[in-house]
Amino acid sequence: MKFTKMHGIGNDYIYVNGFEEQVADKAALSRRLSDRHFGIGSDGMIFINPSDKADFEMEMYNLDGSRGKMCGNGIRCVGKYVYDNGLTDKTEITVETLAGIKTLKLFTENGKVNAVTVNMGAPVFDPASIPVNLPGEKIVSEPVTVDGKEYLITCVSMGNPHAVIFVPDTESLDLEKLGPKFENNSLFPDRVNTEFVQVLDRTHLKMRVWERGSGETFACGTGACAVLAAAVLNGKSENTSTLILRGGELTIEWSRESGDIFMTGPAETVFTGEVDI
């Protein structure tokens, strides 16, 4: 099977052309190839497939083989893959995901895509739709106790469920211990991605993320969008901010006109290869 290793600010995936490659058990293959010691190494696998609803379909699997609905960094790389490999010559495309159809604007330099803006859609705050087992119309700065300590959480869905927590310092967190406590908490029936956020100023937010099914990653696009929405709701940020993640920076804008959130960031190819499956 031919593959391409790509990343968006360190959030790395193995990309496979689903127009050409056929895989019987994609979940098992994702678990095997994503292993950083015995496989290629990645946060998961993404298959780029034909779609009868959009220009392409993004079929995503996490590190543990679970199906992912949406990945902001991953979908930017989908845009780069299809343009750089001649699957399209358009600089605006649509991609079908389990979180709906997303529109991508591709920015090119010397015939290759170097950055992508994705319309990530409107944030969802309804607890039942996220889902989170808490009452109310929105969960904003809600006190919850996890592992014996109280945290104030703001819950948002950007296709994936997110719990956002503002902290004085992101670097001092023991995320390997804390992340799973949130991910597998009974408050979140579908598990949850958890973002810990340090407010630097009203246009710069520093974050770390624990992703369900993958652990701590260098970046999470849907998480960055959820963080901006949570920061605006809590009065901590303007509608456009720079999100500083471990792998790099994203520009996130929550449009007052449309209500949609737009994410702009880089997409990079690391290497291509073939592997026996």
Residue, then its C-alpha position, 0 to 999 in steps of 0.5 A: m500500500k502506498f502512503t504519504k506521511m503529512h502533518g499540520i503543525g505536528n498533528d501527523y497522520i498517514y494518508v492513503n489514496g482511497f481512489e486507488e488503495q483498498v483496505a479490509d480492516k482500516a481500524a486495525l491497520s491504523r492501530r498497527l501503522s500508527d505505532r511510533h515504535f513498530g509502525i510508521g508512527s502517527d496520530g492516526m490514518i486518513f483515507i481520501n475517498p470519492s464522495d457523492k456529496a462533496d469533492f472528496e471524503m475524509e475517512m479518519y481513524n485515531l491512533d487506537g483505531s477508533r473512528g474520528k468524526m473530524c480533524g482540523n489539522g488533518i483536513r488541511c493536509v487533505g487539501k494539500y494532498v489532493y491539489d499537490n497530487g493532481l486530484t484537483d486543480k481547484t483552490e476551493i474544495t469541499v470535503e465530506t466528513l462525519a461532522g458534515i461537509k467542510t469547505l477549504k480554501l487552498f493557498t499555493e506557492n510554486g505549484k504546491v499548497n502551503a496553507v489552508t483555510v477551513n470553514m469549520g462550521a458553527p460551534v455547538f453548545d447544547p449539552a445533549s449534542i456535544p454530548v455532556n451529561l450536565p443540565g442547562e442550555k450551555i456549559v460555560s465555566e461549570p464547576v466539576t470535580v475530576d480526580g478529587k479536584e474542582y475544575l471549571i469547564t466550558c463544553v463545545s462541539m466542533g464535530n468532536p466533543h471538547a471540554v475547555i479549561f483555563v489554567p494559569d500555566t499549561e507547562s506545569l500540567d501532568l497531562e499524562k495523568l490528567g488527560p485520561k481522567f477527563e477523557n473517560n469520565s462518566l460526564f462524557p458518554d462519547r469520551v472527550n477531547t480536553e484543552f487546557v488554556q493559558v490566556l496570554d492576552r486577548t488575541h493570543l491563547k496558549m493551549r495543550v490538548w489531550e485527544r480522545g483515542s490519541g493522547e496528547t498531540f502536538a495540535c488539534g484543529t477542532g480543539a483550537c476552534a473550541v478554545l476560541a469559542a470558549a474564550v469568547l464566551n468567557g470574555k477572555s478573547e477577541n473573535t480572532s486570535t492566534l492559538i499557540l499549540r505545541g506544534g505551531e500556531l493557528t489563526i482562528e476567527w469566529s465570524r460575527e456575520s455567519g456564526d462559523i469558525f474559520m481556521t487557517g494554518p499550514a499543511e506539510t508533506v513529510f515523506t511518501g512510501e510503501v508498506d505491506i499490509 
